[in-house]
Amino acid sequence: MSLGPIELLLLVAALVAIVAKRFRLPYSIGLIAAGVVLSLSPRVAGISLSRHLLFSVLLPPLIFEAALYIHWDELKKNLWIIISLATIGVVLSAAVTGLGLHYLAKWEWSSAVLFGILIAATDPVSVIATFKEVGKRGRLRFLLEAESLFNDGTAAVAFAVGIAYVAGGTMGSLKVGLLTVETIGGGVLCGVAVAGAVLLLAGRTDDHLVEITLTTLSAFGSFLLAEHFGFSGVLATLTAGIVVGNFGPDRAISQKGQIAVESFWEYAAFVATSFVFLLLGIAETKYSFFGLWRTAVLAVALVLLGRAAAVYFTLLLFSRSSYRVSLQSQHVLFWGGLRGALALALALSLPLEVPRRQEIITVCFAVVAFSVFVQGLTVMPLVRRAE
């Protein structure tokens, strides 16, 4: 991506932010609409939303900035619910979607399973961008954002198993278990190691510019280190952000540095979010759903059904405990489980030999479009009512 298109995207992002705030419109929706318009310009012809761009450049700042505000005490109170939604919930959602596409749309098992897996996890970019507009931080927003951040580990393992299945390989339960431990545990360890080293260095200076630089190394370094060893980069950056956010202030990062770090990462997250949704809008124009509208409608219905099973069944397990989540909040968790760029990046990274690969990508775009436009526009009234 050359400098010219980057400047154009930044200008459009700033204009959309001004208009969205003035007319009280969802910022993410405005960006996608702007991206659709931008797709007509030859200046953005070479820009595309790739897995490498999303995972290596845009996702780390978004994950890290959100993790800075996850307080350890609040995380401990809701950890079992978050883990359950990120594991049992993801598996249930993938199973419902995959089974439905196989039996109702007559997709091959490999295609149905892979689509179910890549669309199962809620998207941290869409969820965080949407619920930032709520402003107020409460338990409901915390559960939604934390789930979208934590479920990457499960999705990564399931996706690896699905790819192995398509390639003709087999994975026993022991191998799947080891892969799960490696992906999740390795990501967490990388995050702790990088964040710990950064905080040790930060404690030796009170220069706020150096402190910003060190937190940048923490965000991207933890992600790249984990991905290099085949671990979860998202969980690594998430862990690094939690460690820095909980142990940095008043210990390693100066008071002036804390203000500067928070301002810097707020801006970094704004830029990354803007780029993701603008590129999403540009990409949407490249795919036509008309030839596959029946499959697309079925996929949307199955994804919603899978999300319902994930939320209501999983939280039923906690209905008689202190972790209980009210039914009204469960409705928001169901409808607020947005899909977005993460699912698209996984779809675009599918091997060429996967049956119905192009169909999977197109239907995935349709589900994401429904999620962002329909669910994203209508979830706010539910949130305000639940609070």
C-alpha positions in Angstrom: 0.0 0.0 0.0 1.6 3.3 -1.1 1.5 6.6 0.7 -1.2 8.2 -1.5 -4.0 5.8 -0.8 -3.2 5.8 3.0 -3.5 9.6 3.0 -6.9 9.3 1.1 -8.2 6.7 3.6 -7.1 8.9 6.6 -8.9 11.9 5.1 -12.1 9.9 4.5 -11.9 8.5 8.0 -11.7 12.0 9.5 -14.6 13.3 7.4 -16.8 10.3 8.2 -16.0 10.7 11.9 -17.1 14.3 11.8 -20.3 13.6 9.9 -21.1 10.5 12.1 -20.8 12.5 15.3 -22.8 15.4 14.0 -25.7 13.3 12.8 -25.3 10.6 15.6 -24.7 7.8 13.1 -22.7 4.6 13.7 -19.2 5.3 12.8 -18.5 1.8 11.5 -21.5 1.9 9.1 -20.4 5.3 7.8 -16.9 3.9 7.1 -18.3 0.9 5.2 -20.5 3.1 3.1 -17.6 5.4 2.4 -15.5 2.3 1.4 -18.2 1.3 -1.1 -18.0 4.8 -2.7 -14.1 4.7 -2.6 -14.2 1.5 -4.5 -15.1 3.5 -7.6 -11.9 5.5 -7.4 -8.8 4.2 -9.3 -6.6 5.4 -6.5 -7.7 2.5 -4.2 -7.8 -0.1 -6.9 -4.7 -1.9 -5.5 -5.9 -1.9 -1.9 -7.4 -5.1 -0.6 -8.2 -6.6 2.8 -5.8 -9.5 3.2 -5.2 -11.8 6.1 -1.6 -10.5 6.4 -2.7 -6.9 6.5 -5.4 -7.6 9.1 -3.4 -9.9 11.4 0.0 -8.3 11.2 -0.8 -4.6 11.0 -4.4 -3.7 12.0 -5.4 -6.2 14.6 -2.6 -5.8 17.2 -3.3 -2.1 18.0 -7.1 -2.8 18.3 -6.5 -5.8 20.6 -3.9 -4.0 22.7 -5.9 -0.8 23.2 -9.0 -2.8 24.3 -6.9 -5.0 26.6 -5.4 -2.0 28.4 -8.8 -1.3 30.0 -9.4 -4.9 31.1 -9.0 -4.8 34.9 -7.8 -8.1 36.4 -10.4 -8.0 39.2 -13.3 -7.7 36.7 -11.8 -10.4 34.5 -11.5 -12.8 37.5 -15.2 -12.2 38.3 -16.3 -13.2 34.8 -13.5 -15.5 33.6 -15.5 -18.7 33.6 -18.3 -17.2 31.6 -15.9 -15.7 29.1 -14.0 -19.0 28.8 -17.2 -21.0 28.3 -18.5 -18.6 25.6 -15.1 -18.7 23.9 -14.9 -22.5 23.9 -18.3 -24.2 24.3 -20.0 -21.3 22.6 -17.7 -21.3 19.5 -18.0 -25.1 19.1 -21.8 -25.0 19.4 -22.0 -22.2 16.9 -19.7 -23.9 14.4 -21.6 -27.2 14.7 -25.0 -25.7 14.1 -23.8 -23.7 11.1 -21.8 -26.5 9.6 -24.6 -29.2 10.0 -27.2 -26.8 8.5 -25.1 -26.1 5.4 -24.3 -29.7 4.9 -27.9 -31.0 5.2 -29.9 -28.1 3.9 -27.6 -26.5 1.3 -26.0 -29.8 0.4 -22.5 -28.5 0.9 -19.6 -31.1 1.2 -18.7 -31.8 4.8 -15.3 -30.1 4.3 -16.8 -26.8 3.0 -19.6 -26.8 5.6 -17.2 -27.5 8.5 -14.7 -24.8 7.5 -17.4 -22.2 7.0 -18.9 -23.0 10.3 -15.6 -22.6 12.0 -14.5 -19.4 10.4 -17.8 -17.7 11.0 -18.3 -19.0 14.6 -16.0 -16.6 16.5 -17.3 -13.1 17.1 -15.2 -10.3 15.6 -13.2 -8.1 18.0 -13.0 -5.3 15.5 -16.7 -5.0 14.9 -17.7 -5.7 18.5 -15.3 -3.2 20.0 -16.0 -0.5 17.4 -19.7 -0.8 17.9 -19.8 -0.9 21.7 -17.4 1.9 22.1 -20.2 4.2 20.9 -22.1 3.2 24.1 -19.5 5.0 26.1 -20.4 3.6 29.5 -18.4 0.6 30.6 -20.4 -2.1 32.4 -20.5 -5.8 32.8 -22.5 -6.4 29.6 -20.1 -4.5 27.4 -17.2 -6.2 29.2 -18.6 -9.6 28.5 -19.1 -8.8 24.8 -15.7 -7.3 24.3 -13.8 -9.9 26.3 -15.5 -12.8 24.6 -14.6 -11.4 21.1 -11.0 -11.1 22.3 -10.7 -14.5 23.9 -12.5 -16.7 21.4 -9.7 -16.4 18.8 -7.7 -19.2 20.5 -10.6 -21.7 20.0 -11.2 -20.5 16.5 -7.5 -20.8 15.6 -7.3 -24.4 16.8 -10.6 -25.4 15.2 -9.5 -23.8 11.9 -6.2 -25.7 11.9 -8.1 -29.0 12.5 -10.5 -28.1 9.7 -7.7 -27.4 7.2 -6.0 -30.7 8.2 -9.3 -32.5 7.6 -9.6 -31.0 4.1 -6.0 -31.8 3.3 -6.8 -35.5 4.0 -5.0 -35.7 7.3 -6.4 -36.9 10.6 -6.1 -35.5 14.1 -6.8 -37.6 17.1 -8.2 -36.1 20.3 -4.7 -36.2 21.9 -3.2 -34.2 19.0 -6.1 -31.7 19.1 -5.6 -31.3 22.8 -1.9 -30.6 22.4 -2.6 -28.2 19.6 -5.1 -26.4 21.9 -2.6 -26.1 24.7 0.2 -25.0 22.4 -1.9 -22.3 20.6 -3.5 -20.8 23.7 -0.8 -21.4 26.3 2.0 -20.4 23.9 0.1 -17.2 23.0 -0.4 -16.3 26.7 3.3 -17.0 27.6 4.5 -14.9 24.7 2.3 -12.0 25.9 3.5 -12.3 29.5 7.2 -12.5 28.4 7.2 -9.5 26.0 5.1 -7.4 28.4 7.3 -8.3 31.3 10.4 -7.3 29.5 8.8 -4.0 28.3 7.8 -3.1 31.8 11.3 -3.8 33.1 12.7 -1.4 30.6 9.9 1.2 31.1 10.7 1.3 34.8 14.1 2.7 34.0 12.8 5.8 32.3 10.3 8.6 32.8 10.4 9.7 29.1 6.8 9.4 27.9 8.0 9.0 24.2 10.1 6.0 25.2 7.2 4.6 27.2 4.9 4.8 24.1 7.6 3.2 22.0 7.9 0.3 24.5 4.2 -0.3 24.6 4.2 -0.4 20.8 6.9 -3.1 20.9 4.7 -4.9 23.4 1.7 -4.9 21.2 3.3 -5.9 17.9 6.3 -7.8 19.4 4.0 -10.2 21.3 1.8 -10.7 18.3 4.6 -11.4 15.9 6.5 -13.6 18.3 3.5 -15.8 18.9 2.6 -16.1 15.2 6.2 -17.0 14.5 5.9 -20.1 16.7 2.4 -21.0 15.5 0.7 -19.7 18.6 -2.3 -17.3 18.9 -1.1 -13.8 18.2 -4.4 -12.3 19.3 -4.1 -14.0 22.7 -0.5 -12.9 23.0 -1.3 -9.2 22.3 -4.4 -9.5 24.6 -2.2 -10.9 27.4 0.4 -8.2 26.9 -2.2 -5.5 27.0 -3.7 -6.8 30.2 -0.3 -7.1 31.9 0.7 -3.5 30.8 -2.7 -2.1 31.7 -2.7 -3.7 35.2 0.9 -3.5 36.2 2.2 -0.5 34.2 0.5 2.4 35.8 2.0 3.6 39.1 4.7 0.9 38.9 6.7 1.0 35.6 5.0 3.8 33.6 5.1 7.4 34.8 2.0 9.5 35.4 2.8 11.6 32.3 3.6 8.5 30.4 0.3 6.9 31.3 -1.7 9.8 29.9 0.5 9.8 26.7 0.2 6.0 26.3 -3.6 6.0 26.6 -3.9 8.9 24.1 -1.5 7.2 21.6 -3.4 3.9 21.7 -6.7 5.5 21.4 -5.6 7.2 18.2 -3.9 4.0 17.0 -7.1 2.0 17.5 -9.1 4.8 15.7 -6.8 4.6 12.7 -6.8 0.7 12.6 -10.6 0.6 13.0 -11.1 3.2 10.2 -8.9 1.2 7.9 -10.6 -2.1 8.6 -14.1 -0.8 7.9 -13.1 1.2 4.9 -11.3 -1.8 3.4 -14.3 -3.9 4.3 -16.5 -1.5 2.3 -14.2 -1.6 -0.7 -14.0 -5.4 -0.6 -17.8 -5.8 -0.4 -18.3 -4.3 -3.9 -16.2 -7.1 -5.4 -18.7 -9.8 -4.6 -22.2 -10.3 -5.9 -24.6 -12.2 -3.6 -27.5 -12.4 -6.2 -26.5 -15.8 -7.6 -26.2 -17.2 -4.1 -28.9 -15.3 -2.3 -30.7 -18.5 -1.1 -27.5 -19.9 0.4 -26.6 -16.5 1.8 -30.0 -16.2 3.5 -29.7 -19.7 4.9 -26.2 -19.0 6.2 -27.4 -15.9 8.0 -30.2 -17.8 9.6 -27.9 -20.6 10.6 -25.3 -18.3 12.0 -27.9 -16.6 14.1 -29.3 -20.0 15.3 -25.7 -21.1 16.2 -25.2 -17.8 18.1 -28.4 -18.4 20.0 -27.3 -21.9 21.0 -23.9 -20.6 22.0 -25.3 -17.9 24.3 -28.5 -19.3 25.8 -27.2 -22.9 26.3 -23.8 -21.8 27.7 -25.2 -19.2 30.0 -27.9 -21.7 31.2 -25.0 -23.5 32.9 -24.5 -20.5 35.1 -28.2 -19.7 35.8 -28.1 -20.9 39.4 -24.7 -19.5 40.3 -23.3 -16.1 41.3 -22.1 -15.7 37.6 -25.7 -15.5 36.4 -26.4 -13.2 33.5 -29.9 -11.7 33.2 -32.1 -12.8 30.3 -32.2 -9.3 28.9 -28.4 -9.2 28.8 -28.4 -12.6 27.1 -30.5 -11.1 24.3 -27.9 -8.4 23.8 -25.1 -11.0 23.9 -26.9 -12.9 21.2 -27.7 -10.0 18.9 -24.4 -8.2 19.6 -22.2 -11.2 18.5 -21.1 -9.4 15.4 -19.1 -11.0 12.6 -16.6 -9.0 10.6 -13.1 -8.7 9.1 -11.7 -11.6 11.1 -14.1 -14.1 9.4 -13.3 -12.6 6.0 -9.5 -12.8 6.6 -9.9 -16.5 7.4 -12.1 -17.1 4.4 -9.6 -15.4 2.1 -6.8 -17.5 3.5 -8.5 -20.8 2.6 -6.4 -23.1 0.4 -7.3 -23.1 -3.3 -8.2 -26.8 -3.1 -11.0 -26.3 -0.7 -14.3 -27.2 -2.4 -16.6 -24.2 -3.0 -13.9 -21.8 -1.9 -15.2 -18.9 -3.9 -18.8 -19.7 -2.7 -17.6 -19.7 0.9 -15.9 -16.3 0.5 -19.0 -14.8 -1.1 -21.4 -16.2 1.5 -19.1 -15.1 4.3 -19.2 -11.5 2.9 -23.0 -11.7 2.9 -23.1 -12.8 6.5 -20.7 -10.1 7.5 -22.7 -7.5 5.6 -25.9 -8.6 7.5 -24.1 -8.6 10.8 -22.6 -5.1 10.5 -25.5 -3.3 8.9 -28.6 -5.0 10.4 -27.3 -6.2 13.8 -24.9 -3.3 14.2 -27.6 -0.7 13.5 -30.2 -2.3 15.8 -28.2 -3.5 18.8 -27.8 -0.2 20.5 -31.5 0.1 21.6 -31.1 -3.4 23.2 -28.0 -2.3 25.0 -29.6 0.8 26.5 -32.7 -1.1 27.6 -30.6 -3.8 29.2 -28.6 -1.2 31.2 
